[in-house]
Amino acid sequence: MEHGQQVYWKCCSPLGFVVRRFNRRTPSDQVSAAENEQLEGLKTVTRNKGGWKTYPFIIGNEISEKLAMIGLHVNLITYLVQQLNMSNVQAAVTLTNFNGLNNITPLLGAYVADAHLGRYMTIIIGSLTYAIGIVMLTIDATFSSLRPPHCNAAKEVACQPASSAQKAFLYISFAFFALGSGGIKPCVAAFGADQFDQKNLKQRKQSFSFFNWYFFGLGIAILLSVTVIVYVQEHVGWTWGFGIPAVAMVISVIFFLVGSPWYRHVAPNGSPFIRLLQVVAAAYRKRRLSLPEDPAHLYNVEAETGVRLQHTDQFRFLDKSACPADEDFEDGKPLPWRLCSVQQVEELKCIIRTSPIWATGIVFTLAHGLQNTFTIQQARSMDRHLRSFVIPPATFHVFGILTLLACVPLYDRVFMPLARKVTGHERGITFLQRIGIGLFISIMAMVVAAFAEGARRKAALNAGLLDHPHRTVPFSAFWLAPQFILIGMSESFVSIGHLEFFYDQFPEHLRSLASALFSSITALGSYLSSILVTVVNRETSRGGRVSWLSNNLNKGHLDYFYWLQAVLFAVNFVIFLFCARWYRYKSIIADEDSLDSEKVALELVATDKLDDSRK
């Protein structure tokens, strides 16, 4: 498959074909009838490959993955507490660790996609692996021998915990989930964005909206998860609640394969990690060399993609890896561990520059950990009646999802065009400005969450429910809606902004890695959440005191925990402002061949328009 992709994209790709035809014209610069026929065929291929027509097939796969993952994740704490007899803290730690693993494996998937299989095959293999995981979880929910005896916690008796074998089966299914997610998450968004040729002005403009509508599609999946899937889990049974996403995942693989004839592919370009390590090794080897005053004396070659990164004066010590010497060549070719190109050096600089922005996103994901753990337990203790209908606790996520779904089209169709007129920026505002707005909103979300929990706890005390944690507190669960709305609003800025930022600032052949780094934010945020929960639970329960995160929420102080989060978010926001002020966006230089390709592509677009007008 790898060889076939390379042959096609080197020999038969649209832009490659255009460049060859452009450079092989007759001396009199006349185009033969055969060439005209081939150019007409090229226009047909260009029209039929990539673009918005591929969106349903690609987003269909991602929607099914999210339908399974979110449907599992938002209510998994209920399954762990009620079916596996775990405590609230134990279930929260298990859930956040699982979420962390699920978002760290994309780094492995990015390596496989960029170095060996390509994004297309990695998505297919990841989807099949993911399907195995959810089928195993469905089996776990179906057979009672895989779970401990049911325990009525309301009677406040000791519950029998799950055995080692029962936990092992559950964790193996989690492992398949994580491996499958590692193949899907770093590739789907990047593969979707690959369908828009950045060298084509029209498609580049269309790509500005791709990530907005990509998240809109995910929002639809999450909405279905927190309503339909959660309702089925709570009122029909866990077997159906896990089985429906399993079927959806299998269907998504078939649907993704159906779109294969229309996909535009980017062939794997070797391990990105090796290229980056070569820069570090060469720079260390030449650490005593003096840098030339003129960067033009550094070793440089034309980029394979036709677009080179412009040299920057940040992290100058890495430029030493591009200082050529006689011993750096063998038979006229550079030794890769002794001499690197400016392009390689700038690729590593891109990753280093984005690292502080990446790090500030980790704290933001703490909010999602709370939404999926303690907030669900809060909702379970509150009055969830909507007239005669009792709303499942996890369904309160719908407020955040609906907000996200509303914000995406408003941002894309209203805010971005208006901002573009004011700022003159092609996207309205920069990536970092978008992220900063979202981070500020997340602080407000934690403040609102703290006030809401304080009011819930006060209502429980007034009702005499201090020692009755399983009774319903006479306080409407709809008071949780504002914090969900603010989190959804912040996600429409931060999450989409991060994904756009990484995809735009990373070189083309590192974009699977860019998507993986985006997922790793959630992974490390989940692990940080686990550490924070463990430390806070231990420190606040010293000396026989009741922990802030007690199983009895009425005795605990979950509101204090929210205030702590608000402080962390505020500190993180200040750090982000300093990082954003320091950051420099990448600058690119188009090689002459690339400019020729763009010229011919524009000629074809103009010809298409002329043909259409004549018709």
Sequence and secondary structure as in RCSB ss.txt:
>XXXX:A:sequence
MEHGQQVYWKCCSPLGFVVRRFNRRTPSDQVSAAENEQLEGLKTVTRNKGGWKTYPFIIGNEISEKLAMIGLHVN
LITYLVQQLNMSNVQAAVTLTNFNGLNNITPLLGAYVADAHLGRYMTIIIGSLTYAIGIVMLTIDATFSSLRPPH
CNAAKEVACQPASSAQKAFLYISFAFFALGSGGIKPCVAAFGADQFDQKNLKQRKQSFSFFNWYFFGLGIAILLS
VTVIVYVQEHVGWTWGFGIPAVAMVISVIFFLVGSPWYRHVAPNGSPFIRLLQVVAAAYRKRRLSLPEDPAHLYN
VEAETGVRLQHTDQFRFLDKSACPADEDFEDGKPLPWRLCSVQQVEELKCIIRTSPIWATGIVFTLAHGLQNTFT
IQQARSMDRHLRSFVIPPATFHVFGILTLLACVPLYDRVFMPLARKVTGHERGITFLQRIGIGLFISIMAMVVAA
FAEGARRKAALNAGLLDHPHRTVPFSAFWLAPQFILIGMSESFVSIGHLEFFYDQFPEHLRSLASALFSSITALG
SYLSSILVTVVNRETSRGGRVSWLSNNLNKGHLDYFYWLQAVLFAVNFVIFLFCARWYRYKSIIADEDSLDSEKV
ALELVATDKLDDSRK
>XXXX:A:secstr
 HHHHHHHHHHT HHHHHHHHHHT  TT    HHHHHHHHHHHHHHHHSSSGGGHHHHHHHHHHHHHHHHHHHHH
HHHHHHHTS   HHHHHHHHHHHHHHHHHTHHHHHHHIIIIIHHHHHHHHHHHHHHHHHHHHHHHHH GGGS   
  GGGT       HHHHHHHHHHHHHHHHHHHHHHHHHHHHHHHTS TTSHHHHHHHTTHHHHHHHHHHHHHHHI
IIIIHHHHHHT HHHHHHHHHHHHHHHHHHHHHTGGG       S HHHHHHHHHHHHHHTTTS   SSGGGS  
   TTSEEE   SSSGGGGGGG   GGGEETTEE TTT   HHHHHHHHHHHHHHHHHHHHHHHTHHHHHHHTHH
HHHHHHEE EETTEE  GGGGGHHHHHHHHHHHHHIIIIIHHHHHHHH  TTSS HHHHHHHHHHHHHHHHHHHH
HHHHHHHHHHHHTT TT TTS EEEEGGGGHHHHHHHHHHHHHHHHHHHHHHHHHS GGGHHHHHHHHHHHHHHH
HHHHHHHHHHHHHHHTGGG   TT SSTTTS HHHHHHHHHHHHHHHHHHHHHHHHH     EEE HHHHHHHHH
HHHHHHHHHHHHHH 
